[in-house]
């Protein structure tokens, strides 16, 4: 029996997402091995070097330096910022790497199409990190639909409950707060949901209509006398749910505190509150992405769907109602509960799944995504990844169409994005 060789991986971008995916190598070193990293932040670079036991010549400050070398691994994880995906992906594909790419693929639809085409032309695997498809919660819902448990699917109501604190952290103070620097909210946060809707509907989307605004996280919503920074003597500190020290300076600040300061010491985090973006008042930031949005969709198989994204929820979760010709499914990701009701039965079936890993692990989807990618690489293309670039491109186009609809205040057909990239 031939012994399985671990798939070797080079990591580009050793932030929260990149490190999370790469940790699979620590759980299953016989399956995957991190052999090189590229990370511009020295603290993160050194931390990753130590964590994965890498030599000096396997550590790079830039992806350009890494990819200028002869191919170092079977595959590369590209987990840079949204606007820094295209160039390293194209270069890695050209150099012969298979690629696991963080979502969204790119803030430009033409680049999404170009990367997909390049992977196909070079016979390379390009998988997009749409982790929710791998979460047991959504896989169970898909299984119920495929089994015909509610007859023919007719309509979907899907809510992304972003959570007031998550909106403030990531999309008001954080790295995804401006379209110009990152991408629109519907792409940066909700391309996951566009992908899930495309997958559950089981058909291509034909057209969308969308509405949304940045209505609350604006200067006019600030409490009287609120300064530009929370530590500058805010009179509303005691009652404000967004008061930065209560989020980032507490003893167990978790991934939010890590985002605010790569150095976990109290002194470094305090300095970040005085100088960095996460110490700003949420009403005095430079954010421009929406804090609530709705999208209506029509699919080729006559399924209709409505998606609502809102910052104004207590908890971070996704809730769904799927309506079929013979019943309905109601599901809440936060509690991992799925309820199936058959018309005329007078009863319902409740399915409660075990919590696999919580929020940061996307309901157990993160590691399942990595495992699927590794199996696809190991198969030499004999199998296709569930979130291959080909599968993911359409849901990205749904997001681009939704943003065009919101901005231009009109219904947008997906065929507007079918032209080949230049």
N, C-alpha and C positions, 0 to 999 in steps of 0.2 A: 504494500500500500504506500503510495507516494505521500510524503509528509507535506502538509499545507505550508506554503511560504507566506509570511506576513506581507501585506501590501504596504509598500513604503510611501510615505506622504511628506511633502514639503508644505509648510504652513506660511501663508502670506497674510499677515494681520493677526497679531496675538492679543486681540482685545477679548471682550466677554464671549462673543459668539465663537470666534476662532478657537479659543482655549477650551470652550465647552465641547465642541466637536472633537478636538484633538485628544481629550481625556479618554476617549474610547481606547486609545493605545495603552493606557495604564490599566484599564479593566481587562483588556484582551490583547496582550502583547504578541500572542501567536497569530493574531488576525491582522494587526495593523501596527506600524512603527513610524513615529515621527523622526525624520532624519535631517531636517533642516528647517530653519525659520527665517522669515524676513519681517522686521518690525522696526519702524523709525523711533518709537519711544524707548529710550535706553532702559528704563526701569522694567517695562513689560518684556523687552527683549531678554534681559538678564534673568528675569523670573522664568520665562519659558525655557531658556537655555538650561537652567538648573532643573526644572521640573522634568524635562525630557532627556536629561543627561547628554547634552550635545557638546561636541568639541568646538573650539573657536572658529575653525574653518567651515563650520556648518551653520553659522549664524551671520545674518546680513542685516544691514540697516535699511536697505531698500530692496524692493522686488526686482528692480532693474539689475542690481548686482547679482541677485540669486539666479535670475533667468539668463544672465550673460554666461553663466557657467554651463558646461556640458550637463545634460539631464541628470538630476540628482535623485529622482524618485519615480515611482510609477505614476503618482498623481499629485496634484496640488490642491489645497484648500485655499480659496481666495475669499477672505473675510475682511476686506477693506471697506471704506465708506462707499455709499451708493455711487458717487460720481467717480470713484476710482476702481471700478470693476472692469470696464471695457478693455483698457490697454493691457493690463496683466493677463486677462483671460485670452485675448487674441495672441499675445506673445507666448503664453504657456501652451496653447493648442498648436501653435506653429513649432514649438520646441519638442512636441511629442508627448506632453503630459495629458492625462485625463484630468478633468476639473470638476470639483465640487464648489459651486458658486453661491455665496450668500445672496439672499433676495433683498431688494429687487435686482433683477439682472442689470438694469441701467435706467437712469431717468429719461433716456431717449429711446423711443420705440424702434428707431432705425438701427440703433446699436444692439438692441435685443435680437432683432431679426438677423443682423450681421453675425453675431456670435453663434446663433443657432445654425446658420448656413455654414460657417467656418468649421464647426464641430462635425457636421455631416460630411463636408467635403474632405476633411482630414481623417475621417473615420476615428474620431476621438469621442469619448464619453463626456458629455457636459450635463451635469445634474444640478438643478436649482434647489435651494434649501427651503422648499415649501413643506416645512416639517409637519404641518397639521394633517396632511394626508396619511402620515405614518402613525398618528396618535390612535390608540385603541378606541377612543371615544368616537372619532369620525369614521374609522374603519367599521365599527359596529353599525353605525347609521347607514353607511353605504351597503353593508351586507343585508340589512333589513329591506332596503329599497330593491336590491337585486333579487331578493327572494320573493318579491311581490307582496310583502306583508301588508301594504296599504294600497294594493292595486297599482294602477298607473299613476305616477307622480304628476301632479298638476301645478302646484304652487309651493314656493318656499319663502318663509320669512326668516331672515337671518340677522341677528343683532350682534354687533361687536361692542361690548360694554368695556370701553377702554379703561375706565376708572379715573377719578379726578386726580389722584396722585400720579398715575402713570402718564397722563396727558401733561401734567405740570413738569414732570421729570424729563421726559423724552422729547416732547413736542412743543414745549413752551421755553423751558430753560436749556434743553439739551441739544444734542447734535442734529436732530431731525426737525428743528423748529422753523426752518426757512426752506422754501421750495428751491431757491437759487443754490443753496449750499448742499441740499440733499435731494429731495423729490417731494411731490405733493403727498399729502396725508393718505390719500386713497391708494397710493403706490407704496410709500414707505411703511405704512402700518397694515393696510388692508389688502395688499396683493395676496396675502395668505387667504383672505376670505373670498376674493374673486376666484382664486384657484379652487377652493372648496366648493363654491357654487357651481362652477363649470363642471367639476368632477361629479357632484351629486346630481346635477341636472342631466348629465349623460349626453350632452349635446352642445354644439357650438352656440355662442351668443350672437344674435343678429343685431340687436340695437339696445341702447341704454338711454336713460334720461336721469339727470342727477341735479341735486340742489344741495348747497352747503355753505356755511359761513364761519368766520372767526368772529364770534359774538361776545365772548365773555372775557377772555384773557387779553384785555386791552386797558390802556391807561384810565379810561373813564370808569372802569369797574373797581379801581383801587380804593381802599379805605382812606378817609381823609388823613392827610399827613404822612401817608406811606412813603418811605424813602426808596431810592433806586435799589438798595441792597438791604437784606433782612437784618444784618448786624449793625446797621446805621441807626439804631434806636427806633424801630417800628412801633407805633402806638397800638397796632393791632396784633402784636406778637402772641398774646395769650390765647386769642380765639381764632387766629388764621390757620386753616388746615394745611396751608402751603408754606408755613414758616420754615425756612431752610435748615436752621440748626436742629430742629426737631426731627428732621429727616436724615441729615447727613452727618451730624455730630454725635448721634446716639451710639451706644456701645456696639450694638449689632446692626450696623447700617446696611449690611448685605451688599447686593450687586449695585444698588443705587449709590451707596457711598463709594464703592470701587470705581464707578463711572466718574464721580466727582473728583476723585484723587487716586491715582495709581499707588501712591504711598499711603498705607492704611493708618499711619500714626495720627494721633489727635492733632498734633501741631500742623501736619501737612493738610489735613482736612479743614482745619480752621483757616489756614491761609487760603485754601480754595474757596471758602465762603467769602473771604475778603476780596479776592481777586478774580476768581473763576466764574464761569457762566452759571453754575448751580447755586451761587449765593445771591442771585438777583431776585428781586420781587417779581412774582409771576405776572403782575400787571404792568411792569415796566421793562419788558424784554423786547427783543427785536423780532419776535415770532410773526409769521404770516400764514401758517398752515391752518386749515379749518379746525374748529373744535366740535363740529357736528356736521354730518353729511348723510344724505339718503340717495340710493341708486335703485331705479326700477329697470328690470331686464326682461327681454324676450329672447327665448332660445328657439333653435331651429325645430325642435320636437314639440313646440307649443307650450312648454313649461314656462311659467312666469315666476319671477323672483323679485323680492324687495330686500335690499340690504340697508341697514341703519348702523352708522358708526356714531357713537356719542361719548364725549369726555365725561358727561355728567351722570356717572354711576358710582355707587359706593365701592363696588368690587370690580376686579378685572375678570371678565368671563365672556363666553359666547353662548348665546341662547338661540334655539331654532324651533321652528314649527314647520313641518313638512306635511302637506295635504295631498292625499291621493284619492282615487275614485272609490276606495273601499275602507279608508281609515285615515288616521293621522298619527304623526310622531311628534312628540314634544321632548326637547332635550336641553340639558343645562350642563355645559362643560365644567363649570366650577365644582359642581357636586358629582359629576360623572354619572348623572341619572338620565335615563332614556325611558320614555313612556310610550307604549304602542296602544292605540285604541282602534278597535275594529267597529265599523258602523253596525248598529243593531245587536251587538253582542252583550251590551250592558256591563261589560267588564273591561279592564285594562291590564296590560302586562308591563311591569316595571323592571327595568334592567339597571342595576347599579354596579358600575365597574370600580375596581380598586384604583386608588390614586397612585399612578405609577411614579411620577416625579414632581408634580406640582408645576407652578407657573414657569419657572426658568427653563425646565426641561420640555416645555410645550406638551404637557400631558403624556410624556414618554415618547414623543415623536423625534426628539433630537438624536438619540442613539440609534433608533430604528432607521432613521434617514441614513446615518453613516454606515450602518450595516448593509443596507440596500445598495448603497454606492459601492462598497467594497465587493459585494457579491457580483455586481454588474461588471466591475473592472476585472475581477477574477474570471468571469465567463468569457472574456475577450469579445464582448459584444453579442454573445448568443442570447442574452436577455436584455430587456430595456428597463431602465430605471423608471419608477412610478412618477418621478418628477423630472424627467428628462427635459432638455431645453425645448424639444418639439412639443411636449405636453404642456410646458409652462408658458410658452410664448403667447398662446391664445388668451390665457387669463391675465397676462401682463397687458395685452391689447385692450382687454375689458377695462382695466384700470385707466389706461390712457384715454380711452373713449369716455369714461365717466368724468374725468377731469376736464376734457374738452367740452363736454356737455354742461358741466357746472359753470365753467368760465364763460362760455358762449351762450348759455341759456337756451339750448335747443336740444332736440333729440339727435343722437349721433349713431350712425350705423357703423358696425365694425368693418365693413368693406372699405371704409375710408382709410384703413391702415393696412390694406392688403398689397400695396405697391411694394415691389422689391427694393431693399435698401441700395443706395447708390454706392 
